[in-house]
Amino acid sequence: MTRKTVRIAMNGVTGRMGYRQHLVRSLLALREQGGLDLGDGTVLWPEPLLVGRREHALKEIAERHGLDPVADVSTDLDAVLADDGVDIYFDAQVTAAREEAIKKAVAAGKHIYTEKPTATGLEGALELARLAEAAGVKHGVVQDKIFLPGLLKLKRLIDGGFFGRILSVRGEFGYWVFEGDWQAAQRPSWNYRAEDGGGIVSDMFPHWEYVLHELFGPVRTVQAQAATHIPTRWDERGKPYEATADDSAYGVFQLEGGVIAQINSSWAVRVNRDELVEFQVDGTEGSAVAGLRNCRVQHRSHTPKPVWNPDLPATEAFRDQWQQVPDNEEFDNGFKAQWELFLRHVALDESWRWDLLAGARGVQLAELGLKSSAEGRRLDVPELSL
């Protein structure tokens, strides 16, 4: 086996997602398994270069995971991008800082892999896609949820024709994020400040765009209602601040082909479901409920015949009437699975469709969702092109 090194500048690994999912559970996990076998006698070996503003935090992470706290750490993004030894630039910063950093990386000729949303507005997201195409660099956007076991099982059902004609999709996502006064919040305070790029529409509608697009079809209209249910929160220093961004959103999406999707997203909801996100899909031949890991089904032939009678207590255990879809395979971490595909795309030019234009579709849907909420009307979602 020949080992080929790929140097990856990772900007934003001091944040929860950048650290846990992208560094530890993806690239470091690849190193622990001996690298990525490309199948041609070559093993791709990822070498992370941690980039950010807090040098002490970066060095602590490097030391914790056996990286060089000097050679593998930098607070100078410009110098990192000027280094010919760096092949890929990855961005998991706050959204407001992402667009400018990616522009610099594209100008430096680096391949781009980034979290979403890719920019704070559609025009900026489209510009990034156009710049990357013009520069001839590979580019990808994280779309992790379609690589989760629950949604992979759901995709298997769709491909196998289980549902017949799909009628509707109902999604529920969210959990209670503590305000920060009597218990520490589970999310950074910038998520609740619109001026810093926060808001659940901007955060989650890009996810819903690619989930719906990949599984059921492109989104053609959106009608949304955004809300800020918790107006005051407390930041990381324990100081109160005004929540200027939406913390909940209720969306209705019409898809190409006529499927209707309804998705509720909230950081102000207490969980009464099996997983933090669940999608119920109903079709003429059967239905399914898919979460992050599990998927349950009810076929037409096994559908009970409930009768509405509010005068008597329910005697049916409705959840027990569904069957679990078996794994039938081993599922890897969803972030890691997509990293592997992107690295193969960079190394071998294998096919890849989750690019910056796909990322722009997510930004578009979020932008239109906020506009729909502000204007109180349903809006068309035009098809994007470069």
C-alpha positions in Angstrom: 0.0 0.0 0.0 1.2 3.5 -0.9 0.2 6.2 1.6 -0.8 9.6 0.1 -1.1 12.5 2.5 -3.9 15.1 2.2 -3.5 18.2 4.3 -6.8 19.7 5.5 -7.1 23.1 7.1 -9.9 22.9 9.6 -11.4 26.3 10.6 -13.8 26.1 13.5 -12.8 23.0 15.4 -13.2 24.7 18.8 -17.0 24.6 18.2 -19.1 21.6 19.1 -19.9 20.4 15.5 -16.4 21.1 14.1 -14.7 19.3 17.0 -16.9 16.3 17.7 -18.3 15.3 14.3 -15.7 16.6 11.8 -12.4 16.3 13.6 -12.8 13.5 16.2 -15.5 11.3 14.6 -14.5 11.8 11.0 -10.9 12.6 10.2 -9.3 11.3 13.4 -11.5 8.2 13.1 -10.2 7.7 9.5 -6.6 7.9 10.9 -7.5 5.3 13.6 -8.7 2.9 10.9 -5.4 3.3 9.0 -6.5 5.9 6.5 -9.0 5.8 3.6 -8.4 2.9 1.2 -8.9 4.1 -2.3 -9.0 0.7 -3.7 -6.1 1.1 -6.1 -3.3 0.3 -3.8 -3.3 3.8 -2.2 -4.3 4.8 1.3 -5.3 8.4 1.8 -4.0 9.8 5.0 -5.7 13.0 6.3 -3.5 15.4 8.2 -5.6 18.1 10.0 -4.3 21.6 10.5 -6.4 23.3 13.2 -7.2 26.9 12.4 -8.9 29.5 14.6 -8.6 32.6 16.8 -8.0 30.9 20.2 -4.5 29.5 20.0 -4.6 28.0 23.5 -7.8 26.1 22.7 -6.4 24.8 19.4 -3.2 23.7 21.1 -5.1 21.9 23.8 -7.2 20.0 21.2 -4.0 19.1 19.3 -2.3 17.8 22.4 -5.4 15.8 23.4 -5.4 14.0 20.1 -1.8 13.4 19.4 -1.3 16.3 16.8 1.6 18.7 16.9 0.6 21.8 18.9 3.0 23.9 16.8 3.0 22.5 13.3 -0.7 21.5 13.3 -2.1 24.7 14.8 -2.4 28.2 13.3 -4.3 31.5 14.0 -3.2 33.0 10.7 -5.7 31.9 8.0 -3.9 33.8 5.3 -0.7 32.1 6.0 -2.4 28.7 6.0 -4.0 29.4 2.7 -0.7 30.5 1.2 0.8 27.2 2.1 1.1 25.0 -1.0 1.1 21.9 1.2 -2.5 22.5 2.2 -4.9 20.7 -0.1 -8.4 21.3 1.4 -10.0 24.1 3.3 -12.9 23.0 5.7 -15.1 25.6 7.4 -17.2 25.1 10.5 -17.1 28.7 11.8 -20.1 30.8 12.6 -22.1 31.5 9.5 -21.3 35.2 9.4 -17.5 34.5 9.1 -17.8 31.7 6.5 -18.4 33.5 3.2 -15.2 35.6 3.3 -13.0 32.7 4.4 -14.2 30.5 1.6 -13.6 33.2 -0.9 -10.0 33.4 0.3 -9.6 29.7 0.1 -11.0 29.5 -3.4 -8.7 32.3 -4.5 -5.8 30.3 -3.0 -6.8 27.3 -5.2 -7.9 25.1 -2.3 -10.6 22.5 -2.5 -13.5 23.5 -0.4 -15.6 21.5 2.1 -17.9 23.4 4.4 -20.7 23.3 6.8 -24.0 25.0 6.0 -25.4 27.5 5.5 -22.7 28.4 3.1 -23.5 32.2 3.3 -25.8 34.6 5.1 -27.8 35.2 1.8 -28.5 33.6 -1.5 -26.4 36.0 -3.6 -23.4 35.3 -1.5 -24.0 31.5 -1.7 -24.3 31.6 -5.5 -21.2 33.8 -5.7 -19.2 31.1 -3.8 -20.4 28.4 -6.2 -19.6 30.5 -9.2 -16.1 31.4 -7.9 -15.3 27.7 -7.1 -16.4 26.6 -10.5 -14.4 29.3 -12.2 -11.3 28.4 -10.2 -11.7 24.7 -11.0 -11.5 23.5 -7.4 -13.5 20.7 -6.0 -16.2 21.8 -3.6 -18.7 20.2 -1.2 -21.2 21.0 1.4 -22.0 18.9 4.5 -25.4 17.2 4.1 -25.0 14.8 7.0 -28.6 13.8 7.7 -29.1 11.8 4.4 -26.2 9.6 5.6 -27.9 8.7 9.0 -29.1 5.1 9.5 -32.7 6.1 9.9 -32.9 8.0 6.6 -30.8 5.4 4.8 -33.4 2.8 5.7 -36.1 5.2 4.6 -34.3 5.7 1.2 -34.1 1.9 0.9 -37.9 1.7 1.3 -38.4 4.5 -1.3 -36.1 2.8 -3.8 -37.9 -0.5 -3.2 -41.4 1.0 -3.9 -42.7 0.3 -0.4 -44.9 3.4 -0.2 -46.6 3.2 -3.6 -47.5 6.8 -4.4 -46.1 9.0 -1.7 -48.6 11.5 -0.4 -47.1 13.4 2.4 -44.1 13.9 4.8 -44.4 15.1 8.3 -41.3 16.1 10.2 -40.7 17.0 13.8 -37.4 18.3 15.0 -36.2 20.0 18.2 -35.7 20.0 21.9 -35.7 22.4 24.8 -32.5 24.5 24.8 -32.2 26.0 28.2 -32.3 29.7 28.5 -29.0 29.9 30.3 -30.1 31.4 33.6 -30.6 28.4 35.9 -29.1 25.8 33.6 -26.4 26.3 31.0 -27.7 26.4 27.4 -26.7 23.5 25.1 -26.1 25.8 22.1 -24.0 28.9 21.7 -25.6 32.2 22.3 -24.9 33.5 18.8 -27.6 31.0 17.5 -30.2 33.3 19.0 -28.9 36.6 17.6 -29.9 37.5 14.1 -27.1 40.0 13.7 -24.6 37.1 14.2 -26.3 34.8 11.7 -28.4 32.9 14.2 -32.0 31.6 13.8 -33.5 28.2 13.4 -34.8 28.9 9.9 -31.2 29.7 8.7 -29.9 26.7 10.5 -32.5 24.0 9.8 -34.2 24.9 6.5 -30.9 24.1 4.6 -31.1 20.6 6.1 -34.8 20.2 5.2 -34.0 21.3 1.6 -31.5 18.5 0.9 -33.4 15.9 2.9 -36.6 16.6 0.9 -34.7 17.1 -2.4 -32.7 13.8 -2.1 -35.5 11.6 -0.9 -38.8 13.0 -2.3 -38.1 15.7 -4.9 -37.2 19.4 -5.2 -39.1 22.0 -3.1 -41.3 24.1 -5.4 -43.1 26.3 -2.8 -42.7 27.2 0.8 -45.0 28.7 3.4 -43.5 29.3 6.8 -44.1 30.9 10.2 -41.1 31.7 12.2 -41.3 32.7 15.9 -39.1 33.8 18.8 -40.8 32.0 21.7 -38.1 32.8 24.3 -37.3 36.5 24.0 -34.6 36.7 26.6 -31.6 34.3 27.1 -28.4 34.3 29.0 -25.0 34.1 27.3 -21.8 32.1 28.1 -20.8 34.7 30.7 -24.2 34.5 32.4 -25.4 37.8 31.1 -29.0 38.3 29.8 -29.4 39.3 26.1 -32.3 39.8 23.7 -33.0 36.9 21.4 -33.3 38.6 18.1 -33.4 35.4 16.0 -36.2 32.9 15.6 -36.1 29.8 17.8 -39.0 28.0 16.1 -40.3 27.6 12.6 -43.3 25.8 11.1 -43.0 25.1 7.4 -45.2 23.7 4.7 -43.3 22.7 1.5 -44.9 21.6 -1.8 -42.5 19.3 -3.7 -42.2 18.5 -7.4 -44.7 15.8 -8.2 -47.2 16.9 -5.6 -45.9 15.5 -2.3 -46.7 17.9 0.6 -44.2 18.1 3.5 -44.8 19.7 6.8 -41.8 20.2 9.1 -41.8 21.8 12.6 -38.4 22.9 14.0 -38.0 24.3 17.5 -35.5 24.9 20.2 -38.5 25.6 22.6 -40.2 22.2 22.6 -39.9 19.3 25.0 -39.4 16.0 23.3 -42.2 13.5 23.2 -41.0 11.3 20.4 -38.4 8.5 20.1 -35.7 10.6 18.6 -34.8 14.3 18.3 -35.9 14.3 14.7 -38.6 12.1 13.1 -40.1 12.0 9.6 -43.4 10.3 9.0 -44.0 9.3 5.3 -47.4 8.2 4.2 -48.1 6.5 0.9 -50.9 4.6 -0.7 -49.3 1.2 0.0 -47.6 1.9 3.4 -46.2 4.4 5.9 -42.9 4.8 7.7 -41.5 6.8 10.6 -37.8 7.4 10.4 -35.5 9.0 12.9 -31.7 9.4 13.2 -31.2 5.7 13.7 -34.4 3.8 13.6 -37.2 3.3 11.1 -40.6 1.8 11.6 -43.2 0.8 9.0 -46.8 -0.1 8.6 -47.8 -1.8 5.4 -51.2 -1.4 3.8 -52.0 -5.1 4.5 -51.2 -4.6 8.2 -53.0 -1.3 8.7 -55.6 -1.4 11.5 -59.0 0.1 11.2 -59.3 2.7 14.0 -62.8 4.0 14.8 -63.3 7.5 16.2 -65.1 7.4 19.5 -64.2 10.1 22.0 -66.6 8.6 24.6 -64.4 5.6 25.3 -60.7 5.3 26.2 -58.3 4.1 23.5 -57.7 0.4 23.8 -55.1 0.1 20.9 -51.4 0.5 21.5 -50.8 2.4 18.2 -47.0 2.4 18.4 -47.0 -1.4 18.8 -48.7 -1.8 15.4 -45.5 -0.8 13.6 -42.6 -3.0 12.6 -38.9 -2.1 12.9 -36.9 -2.0 9.6 -33.7 -4.1 10.2 -30.3 -2.6 9.8 -29.1 -5.3 7.3 -25.8 -3.5 7.2 -23.3 -1.6 9.4 -23.9 2.1 9.4 -20.9 4.4 9.9 -21.0 7.9 11.3 -22.9 10.1 8.8 -20.3 12.9 8.8 -17.5 10.5 8.4 -19.3 8.7 5.5 -19.6 12.0 3.6 -16.0 13.0 4.4 -14.9 9.7 2.8 -16.9 10.4 -0.4 -15.5 13.9 -0.6 -11.9 12.8 -0.2 -12.5 10.2 -2.9 -13.9 12.9 -5.1 -10.8 15.0 -4.5 -8.3 12.2 -5.0 -10.0 10.2 -7.8 -12.5 12.6 -9.3 -15.4 10.3 -8.4 -18.9 11.6 -8.9 -20.2 14.2 -6.4 -23.4 16.2 -6.3 -23.4 17.9 -2.9 -21.6 21.0 -4.1 -21.8 24.7 -3.3 -24.8 25.0 -5.7 -26.6 22.4 -3.6 -25.6 24.5 -0.6 -27.0 27.6 -2.2 -30.4 25.8 -2.6 -30.5 25.5 1.2 -29.7 29.2 1.7 -32.4 30.0 -0.8 -35.0 28.0 1.0 -34.1 29.6 4.4 -34.2 33.1 2.8 -37.6 32.4 1.2 -38.9 30.8 4.5 -38.1 34.0 6.4 -39.7 36.1 3.7 -42.8 33.9 3.7 -43.1 34.4 7.4 -42.6 38.1 7.3 -45.1 38.6 4.4 -47.6 35.9 5.5 -47.8 34.2 2.1 -46.7 31.1 0.1 -43.8 31.7 -2.1 -42.4 29.8 -5.2 -38.9 28.4 -5.0 -37.2 29.0 -8.4 -34.7 26.5 -9.7 -31.1 27.7 -9.3 -28.3 27.7 -11.8 -24.8 29.1 -12.2 
